[in-house]
Amino acid sequence: MADLWWALRALDVRLLRLLRTRGHSAPIETAVVRFAQSGENGLIWHGIAAAGVGVHASKRPGYARPSDILAGALLGDALARLLTR
């Protein structure tokens, strides 16, 4: 079992080195940064909810309610951060 662990660890290190030394073109890095930032403030989830409303207009409440809850949670988070500064 220890041999498997060391083999996986070595593979992980090799993959990390490969990813850190290749494939770093500016457009790819920009896309990855934008994707990572889309998770901030729930932007990606709002986009998914908006797409759901657009595709399934008859089921709008099913998509609008989670979006409303998310907006409320984000507002609460922003207020808590302001108050704790």
Stockholm file with secondary structure:
# STOCKHOLM 1.0

chainA/1-85         MADLWWALRALDVRLLRLLRTRGHSAPIETAVVRFAQSGENGLIWHGIAAAGVGVHASKRPGYARPSDILAGALLGDALARLLTR
#=GR chainA/1-85 SS CHHHHHHHHHHHHHHHHHHHHSCCCHHHHHHHHHHHHHTGGGHHHHHHHHHHHHHCGGGHHHHHHHHHHHHHHHHHHHHHHHHTC
#=GC SS_cons        CHHHHHHHHHHHHHHHHHHHHSCCCHHHHHHHHHHHHHTGGGHHHHHHHHHHHHHCGGGHHHHHHHHHHHHHHHHHHHHHHHHTC
//
